[in-house]
């Protein structure tokens, strides 16, 4: 091989190897061995979001780890007024919900049915972004899964919607974390919402669940840390205590079977009813970004 050819080929090979190394590091840091890619939904069955009736439409953003995702044992097909949203597309609200990890069932599709049956909404749009095994430290700004939140909220804004409810369901992944650090990180997650274009207030409310158990007993210290951020005056309300669900409602000591999914959805319904505005209806959240503090 001539020197001229080597002059061009060797730098090319070096750049190719460097590129592969960088890609490998990026994959490892952002996905790792234990993190699955989210469900993308059935792209062929996506709907025009404009076709969804916005009369008393309740938009729910669900964030957290595997139990906030699609790791339930039985997928659910909700009624015709329950929808899901991911990457600018709308779908019927069938499990697995697009945008969240896992290929099984979810709490949220069942919750959508209950909210409509109870008369709290005529239509429900589910925006699920949970990731299996994720830590609270990975949901704060500039962390691993923050882009999921940013993508979801910016995509919603493009169709003139914002969440009426933001539901946080996470904790057992961080059962060994110092409770004070967990509280500080959870507060950081909450306080970053205005920079996502979401101002907690009368239209948008957050519910924080208690969750510390996965194949183990509960952590009272972590439970206290989760409860410490509750402040109805700031529109941050208590979600359900998921630690009370016993192992007969789980298929592996951690994730829910069909009975567990149904029970969890009913618990979330009860918590949401307590957080309802005095008018007993969630007004459509306004669009337009708030001014940065």
ABEGO torsion letter per residue (X at the ends): XBAAAAAAAAAAAAAAAAAAAAAAAAAAAAAEAABBBBBAEBAAABBBAAABBABGBBBBBBBEBAAABBABABBBBBBAABBBBBGGBBBBABOBBBGBBEABBBAAAAAAAAAAAAGABABBBBBBABBBGBBAAAABBGBAAAAAAAAAAAAAAAAGBBBABBBBBBGAAAAABBAAAAAAAAAAAAAAAAAAGBBBEAABBBBBBBBABBGBBBBAAAAAAAAAABBAAAGBBBBBBAAABBAAABAAGABBBAAAAAAAAAAAAAAAAAABBAAGBBBBBBBEBBBBX
